[in-house]
């Protein structure tokens, strides 16, 4: 019994507990279903309310959009109506213009027809007049055109030549005036002696007995002097004078000084002559270097090699047409510096090139070539500026000047050589130059006579009036002047004057 109770009681408890849980769950489910039903009912009511609100809002929006669309439609309709009215107006205007154009075309066609008729009438008249003119003049139309064209060409050429001459005259007047101002201003700034120095080759003797002592026993004294100095000592009948002759001016200067010292000392024999010559040679070499340094110091030019200084110093003993070459070079440097300052060129390069332009005359060389070529090589050898080298080589147009400084050196050289009293010319050379001037002019056709006047500064030419006209005379003057420039060397400039005149001579009998 107790075992039955022990088994039944737990089972009854389990059944009772499950029944209670089932009843509780059933109660909870019923309560949840009720709450869910209430939630669903509320959601349905809320959804219905929102649906109504949305419908109302949609209707309002639809109404507003429909009103907006109606307004836009009305505006577009009004715009289309305005455009339509404007198009109608344009069409009316176009129609009016078309009508006007048609009227103008008809009028233009009528005018063109009238013009064509008039042109035909005028052409007929022109043909008649041309035929009449051909009959009267005896010339065809082509011949008349040719004559007219030829006349116009001659007239145009004449007017062109007149214009060219006027321009050339104006340019020449302006250029000459400016050049004259610069040159006069430059010349006024320098102060050089006008008289040129005469080469001294005569040694005065205290008496004629000194000639025998100079000659010495069997001529040994004079032979020694000539051998040591390389000169010719000429002893003739000239009273109390001995002539020293040599192409080298430095050797001639050494011999002259040595001879004067021997005469002053009185001891004349080969040993003494050799001693004096050696001493004088050293002194002259020192004087050469000092002269070169002195001219460089006077001009403010620096950095020239000793070889260049010695070559400059040797110019002190050289003469060209009676003009001291070193003094001439110094003068050219001063003029070139003043010209360069006037025209804005490099003053230092101009002065340097001008001082060295004749340095080739002071170079001791046995080679061929003129002094410009020798000087150019020396300037290149001692490291001068390319512009200075060009100025040295181009001062006589042996090479083409390629810079303004070279041209200024040419001008300064011409000014120094052509100034009054700067140079002397032998009578033979002077007469030969005048003769060459006249020959150049007489070599042209149409030239009657030619006269070199004003010491060769002007060439006056008489031309044949029948062979040379006015224009030909101008061209002839230019050609002759150009040929003179190419073939002759002369200081300054030469004026070429062409004279053409008509002479009509009648005799009353």
NORKA-V904674 format. One record per backbone hydrogen bond with DSSP energy under -0.5 kcal/mol. NH is the residue of the N-H (numbers start at 0). CO is the residue of the C=O. If there is no record, write none. Layout:
NH,CO / NH,CO
//
This chain:
4,0 / 5,1 / 6,2 / 7,3 / 8,4 / 9,5 / 10,6 / 11,7 / 12,8 / 13,9 / 14,10 / 15,11 / 16,12 / 17,13 / 18,14 / 19,15 / 20,16 / 21,17 / 22,18 / 23,19 / 24,20 / 25,21 / 26,22 / 27,23 / 28,24 / 29,25 / 30,26 / 31,27 / 32,28 / 33,29 / 34,30 / 35,31 / 36,32 / 37,33 / 38,34 / 39,35 / 40,36 / 41,37 / 42,38 / 43,39 / 44,40 / 45,41 / 46,42 / 47,43 / 48,44 / 49,45 / 50,46 / 51,47 / 52,48 / 53,49 / 54,50 / 55,51 / 56,52 / 57,53 / 58,54 / 59,55 / 60,56 / 61,57 / 62,58 / 63,59 / 64,60 / 65,61 / 66,62 / 67,63 / 68,64 / 69,65 / 70,66 / 71,67 / 72,68 / 73,69 / 74,70 / 75,71 / 76,72 / 77,73 / 78,74 / 79,75 / 80,76 / 81,77 / 82,78 / 83,79 / 84,80 / 85,81 / 86,82 / 87,83 / 88,84 / 89,85 / 90,86 / 91,87 / 92,88 / 93,89 / 94,90 / 95,91 / 96,92 / 97,93 / 98,94 / 99,95 / 100,96 / 101,97 / 102,98 / 103,99 / 104,100 / 105,101 / 106,102 / 107,103 / 108,104 / 109,105 / 110,106 / 111,107 / 112,108 / 113,109 / 114,110 / 115,111 / 116,112 / 117,113 / 118,114 / 119,115 / 120,116 / 121,117 / 122,118 / 123,119 / 124,120 / 125,121 / 126,122 / 127,123 / 128,124 / 129,125 / 130,126 / 131,127 / 132,128 / 133,129 / 134,130 / 135,131 / 136,132 / 137,133 / 143,139 / 144,140 / 145,141 / 146,142 / 147,143 / 148,144 / 149,145 / 150,146 / 151,147 / 152,148 / 153,149 / 154,150 / 155,151 / 156,152 / 157,153 / 158,154 / 159,155 / 160,156 / 161,157 / 162,158 / 163,159 / 164,160 / 165,161 / 166,162 / 167,163 / 168,164 / 169,165 / 170,166 / 171,167 / 172,168 / 173,169 / 174,170 / 175,171 / 176,172 / 177,173 / 178,174 / 179,175 / 180,176 / 181,177 / 182,178 / 183,179 / 184,180 / 185,181 / 186,182 / 187,183 / 188,184 / 188,185 / 189,185 / 189,186 / 200,198 / 202,241 / 203,201 / 204,239 / 209,206 / 210,207 / 211,207 / 211,208 / 212,208 / 213,209 / 214,210 / 215,211 / 218,215 / 219,216 / 220,214 / 221,214 / 222,218 / 223,219 / 224,220 / 225,221 / 226,222 / 227,223 / 228,224 / 229,225 / 231,244 / 232,230 / 233,231 / 233,242 / 234,232 / 235,233 / 240,237 / 241,202 / 242,233 / 243,200 / 244,231 / 244,242 / 248,246 / 251,247 / 252,248 / 253,249 / 254,250 / 255,251 / 256,252 / 257,253 / 258,254 / 259,255 / 260,256 / 261,257 / 262,258 / 263,259 / 264,260 / 265,261 / 267,265 / 268,266 / 272,268 / 273,269 / 274,270 / 275,271 / 276,272 / 277,273 / 278,274 / 279,275 / 280,276 / 281,277 / 282,278 / 283,279 / 284,280 / 285,281 / 286,282 / 287,283 / 288,284 / 289,285 / 290,286 / 291,287 / 292,288 / 293,289 / 294,290 / 295,291 / 296,292 / 297,293 / 298,294 / 299,295 / 300,295 / 308,304 / 309,305 / 310,306 / 311,307 / 312,308 / 313,309 / 314,310 / 314,311 / 315,312 / 316,313 / 317,314 / 319,322 / 322,319 / 324,314 / 324,317 / 325,314 / 327,323 / 328,324 / 329,325 / 330,326 / 331,327 / 332,328 / 333,329 / 334,330 / 335,331 / 336,332 / 337,333 / 338,334 / 339,335 / 340,336 / 341,337 / 342,338 / 343,339 / 344,339 / 346,344 / 349,345 / 350,346 / 351,347 / 352,348 / 353,349 / 354,350 / 355,351 / 356,353 / 358,355 / 360,357 / 361,358 / 362,359 / 364,362 / 373,369 / 374,370 / 375,371 / 376,372 / 377,373 / 378,374 / 379,375 / 380,376 / 381,377 / 382,379 / 383,378 / 388,384 / 389,385 / 390,386 / 391,387 / 392,388 / 393,389 / 394,390 / 394,391 / 396,393 / 397,392 / 398,392 / 406,402 / 407,403 / 408,404 / 409,405 / 410,406 / 411,407 / 412,408 / 413,409 / 414,410 / 415,411 / 416,412 / 417,413 / 418,414 / 421,418 / 423,320 / 429,425 / 430,426 / 431,427 / 432,428 / 433,429 / 434,430 / 435,431 / 436,432 / 437,433 / 438,434 / 439,435 / 440,436 / 441,437 / 442,438 / 442,439 / 443,440 / 446,443 / 447,445 / 447,461 / 448,461 / 450,459 / 452,450 / 452,457 / 456,452 / 456,453 / 457,452 / 458,494 / 459,450 / 459,457 / 460,458 / 460,496 / 461,448 / 462,460 / 462,498 / 463,445 / 467,463 / 472,468 / 473,469 / 474,470 / 475,471 / 476,472 / 477,473 / 478,474 / 479,475 / 480,476 / 481,477 / 482,478 / 483,479 / 484,480 / 485,481 / 486,482 / 487,483 / 494,456 / 496,458 / 496,494 / 497,495 / 498,460 / 499,497 / 502,500 / 504,502 / 508,506
//
